[in-house]
Amino acid sequence: MQNQNSIFMLSRPMLDMTAFFLLANLIARLPVLYNFGLNIPALLLAASVFFLFFLRTPRLVDYFCFLFGISFPVYCYQSYTVNSQLFGFLTIFLGLILWFRIRTSGKTRALNGTVAVLLSCCVLVALFSLALFPVSSMARLFSLWSFCDFSNAMFTAPPDSPLYSLAGADRLLLFAIMILLLSSQNDARRLYGQLFKGAVIGGVLAALLGILNQYGLIDLTWFRPQFLDPSGVPRLHSVTGNPGWFAQYLLGSLPFVLLLPLFFRGPVLIRRLGLAVIYLLCGMALLLTGSRTGWLILPVVITFCSMAVVLPNSSSGGLPAGAVLRSAIRTGALLLLVVLISVGLFSIVGQKKTVKKIGLGNARIHYIMQRWRHVLKPGERSKVWRQSLILGMESPVFGLGYAGFKWHQKVMTSIPKSTFARNRQTSNNWDTPHSFPLQLFISNGLAGIALWFLLLAYVFVLLWKDFIRHNHRPAAAALISMTSLLFYGLTQSLPYIPLIWFLFFLSIGYALTVSGNVLPHRLQRARPVCLVFAFLLVVSGAGFYLAHAQSRYLARRYGIISYSDDRKSVQYVGFYPKEDWGSEGTFRWSGARAEIRFKATGVLKFTFVCNTPGLGLDPVQLEVLLENVPVDHYTFWRFGKIRRSYLIPASGAEKTTTVELRVSRTWNPLLAGQGNDTRNLGIAVAGPRVAAALPKNGIGFGPRHFEKRKTGLLTYRWTGQTAVLPLKQYRGRNLTVELKSMLPFITQSPLMVYLYQNNQQVASLRIKDHHWHKLRLPENIRYSIPLQFRVSKTWNPRLTGYGGNPTDLGIALSLSEGDGDSTYQRKSRRP
C-alpha cells in the first residue's frame, strides 16, 4: 500500500472546475479554428459521432490515444499556427472524454501526491507572475473586443505581445490538468502506453517521409514550405515546421520504442535487428536535419534505449551489475554499427542524387560536414544566452513573468538607459532565449528554477527506481524521453512548441501513476521538507508579483511612467501593432472596438481606411465617441479612405482624452481569400494630427444646399452627429439658428439638438416634425469659443431605404441674423 500522506485524488469540486476550464477553452478555440478556415460544423459533428460511439464502446478511447499519438509530428509548429490550434482542440476533447469517464464511473486512481503538489506549485508561480504584465490593458482590451475576437488575438498572439504570455500560461494549466485527468484513470498506464506507442510510430513514419521528400521521391511542399539553409541546401523537417523542432520531437519520442511489442517479445536477435533498423532510419533523418544538438544527443538516447531493451526481464526486482555491463558493451557495438551504416548510406544516396541533380548532393554533404566541424560552437546562440542572462538579472529571484522574454526584450530596447539596451549583442529579436533553463530564469527567476528542479529531480528518481525495482519499461522510456528533451532544452526552449511541451508533460504524467514507496526511506523522509520549501516559494512569489503588478518596480528603476514599449503621448488600446504604409504613413488596424488616448486640445484630424469585403451589400458603420459621447457616425459603402476632424475643447487640456471607435463588423483576410492574416480587422486608423486652427466654415458640415423661399434663397448645410462652427466672424451680431430634420418617423421618435461651448450646454431644441425651427442664441454666448451642435441620432437615407444618399445625416442648419435674413442668403432677383 502506498503511504496515505503521499497520495492525491481529484475531488468532485476539482473535477467540476476542470470541466469548466476545458469547456471555456473549447469555446474560446472554436472561433480561432474558424478564422483559420476550418469547417467548425464538420469538426463538431466528428467529435459528437466519436462521443456517441465512445458511450457504446468505452475502449474506443484507447484507439483515439494511439491515433492521436501518431499524428503528433503534424502539430510541431509555433503556438499561433493552425496546426497548434487544432492540436489544442484535440487535447481539450480528449480531456473532456477523460473527465466524463471519471464522472460516470465515480472512481479515480490514487496519484503520487508529491508529484501533484510540486507540479501545482510550478503552475501557480507561473500564473501569479502574469500580474507583472499590463493586466489593466489586457482587461480593457477584453472589454472592448468580443469574446471571440479576444480569444483569437490571444491564441494567435506573436511572442512580442503580452497576450502570448497569457496563452502560454493557459497551455501550462491545460497540460497540467490533462495529465492529472489521464493519470486518474483506472487504466491510466494503458492509455499512456497508447500515446507513447503512437508518438514513436508517428516519429518513425515522419522520419521516413522526410527522407523520401529530401531525395525527391515524394513532395511535402503541399503541406508546408520547404525549409532552406541560408546556403540554399534543403534541410529535412518532414511534416513539421522546422528541422530543429523535428529533431527535438524525434529524440523525445524515440525512447518510447521500448514499448512496442517487437522489443520485449520474441528472440533477442529480432529485437536487436528491429532496433538497428529504427535507429538507422532516425539517425539518417537527424543527419539530414542539420541539427547539431540532435547529433550529440542521439548516441545518448540510443545507448540508454538499447540497454533497457537488452537487459534481462526481472520481476523480483534488482538488475545485476554484470548484466548492465554486458548490455553496455553490446549497445556500444550496435551504436557504432548504426553510425557507420547510416553515414555510408547517406554518402551513397547523396552521390547518386548528384548524378540526377548536379551539385545538390555535394552541397548537402558539404553542408553536413561543415556543421559537423562546428558541432560544439553555439554561434549566435551564445550572444542570445548572454543578453538573456542580462535580461533575467533585472529580477533574478522571481523573474519577469511567464513566457515574456520577447515582450520584455522589446520594452527594454525602447529604454535606452536600461542595462539590456546598453549591453545588447544581437540585432535580431529572438522569440525565445533558446535555452529552457534561461527561459525558466527569465520567467520565474531562481524560485521557478528551484521549483522545477525539485519536481524534475523527484520525477527522475521515481521513474528510475520504478524501472530498477520492477523493470517497468514505460518508466524507463519516460525517463529517457525527459532526459533527451532536457538536453535538447539546453539550446532550445521547450514551451515554444506546444506539442514538444505536451510530450514532456506526458512523462511527468506517467510519474503521477508511480507509487512513492519505490523510493528509499531517506528520500521519503525528506519529502515534507521539500513540500514546505516549495509552498514558501509559491507564497513569497505571489506576494512579490502582486506587490509589483504591471512591473511597476522596473518603471521606477528607469524613471518612466509605465513599463511598456509604447510610452508616447498617444496610447492605442484595442489596436493591432502599427504598420508602415509607405508614403501614406503609419496605420493601425482596430478590432470591433478600440480607444485612442491622448492629451491635446484643438482640432484633431484622423484618417480612416476601410477595406472590408462586401460593403455594397453590408456596409460597415463606424461610430466615434469622445469621452463616451457620440460625435460621429459614418457608413462605408465602398473601399476607401476618409478624413474626419473633431474638436477637443481647451477645458480638456490637463486631462487624458479618450476617443473610442466602434465598428459594426470585422473581417478576416484569410477567410476572405486575401492572404494568411487571421486577425479580425475593423478599420485602419492614422492619427491623430493636430490642426493649426478651426476652419472658417467649421468642421462636421456637408456641402451647401439651397431652398427657395419667398424672401430669397436659403442656404443650409447638413451636419453629421456633431458639427462645430467658429463664432469669431459673427461677433456683435444677433444670430438665429434655423434647424430642420428629415428623420423618418420623427413624430414617434423626436430628435434632440444640443448646443455646447467648452462642453457646457448653452441651448437645446426638440424637433418632432419636418419643418424649419428657429432657435435664438442666448445673449451670454461667447463668440470667442466655437459652437458645437450635437444631435441625438443620425440617419442614412440609403441604408433606411429613403433614397440613394449614402451620407449619415443629422440636421440641416442655417444661420440667420435677427429674425430672418440669413447670413448665407441671396436676395432673389425678379426677371
Disulfide bonds with the S-S distance in Angstrom:
none
